[in-house]
């Protein structure tokens, strides 16, 4: 399973409003970063988000890693900070990618 670091700036503007005094990485950013990293590795776009689960919040101080596994019709992924699972899910692949 490939492992990719998900770098982000601890001073990213989103932290000013999400949430003041206790900033966390918004789930939509986690999923967007995962999608972009997987698409870069595949060299193609994914089709859709099939499922996503958020297990633990990520903070600006967390070093995040993405593990993913490419199957015949989907890519399963997990985002972690050390041993702590942050999020997991599955993206579907276009039908042409399966041929």
N, C-alpha and C positions, 0 to 999 in steps of 0.2 A: 504494500500500500504506500503510495507516495506521501511524503510529509513535506508541507510547505509552511514557512513562517508567514504569519499575517501581520505585517508591520503596520502600525498606525501611529500618528503623532499624539502624544499625551496632551498636547494643547489644541487638539482638533476642536473647531468651533462648536460642534454638536454638544460637547460636554458642558458648555455654559448653560444650556437649558435642559439637560437630560442627566442628571437632575442636580440643581444647585445644592452644594454642600455634600452631596454623595453621588458623584458622577458615575454613570455606567454606560457601556457601549450599547447603543440601540440595536435591537435584534435585526432590524432591516439592514444596518451596516454590516453586521456579522454575515448575514446571508449574501449580501452583495459582494463582500470581499471573497467569500467562499466560491461564489459563482464565477467571479473574474479569475481567480486562481485556477479553478478547474478548467475553465474554457481556455486559458493560456496553455495549460498542460496538454489539453486535447487538441488544440489548434482548430477548434470549431465551437459554435454556440450550443448551449444546451437548449432543450425544448421548454421545460417547465419545472417548477418546484412541485414535487409530488407530496412531500411531507417535511415538516420541520418541528423540532422540539427543543425548547430552551430549558436546560437543566440547572444552570447556575449563572448569576450575573458576572459579566466581565467589567473590570475597572480600567482606567487609563494606565495603571501600574502593571497590569497583567501582560505577560508575553504569551501571545496566542500562536498555536500551531494548528494546521489543518491536515488531517489524514483523510484520504479518500480512496475508494476502490471502484474501479470501472467495471461494470457488468455488461451484459449483452444489450440491455435496454435502459439501464439507469446507472447513476453514479451515487453511491452511498458515501456520506461524509460525516466527520466528527471534528469539532473544534474543541481544543483543550488548552488549558493553562497548567503546565506540568501534568500532574495526574488527575486534575479536576476537570471533569467534562463540563463544557460550557453549552454546547449545542450539538445537535445531530440531525440528520435528515437524508433526503434523497431527491436528486434531480433526475428527470427523465431525459433520455437522449432522443434526437430525431430518428424517425424510422430509417432514413438513408444511412445513418451511422451504424446500423445493425446489419446492413447488407454486406 
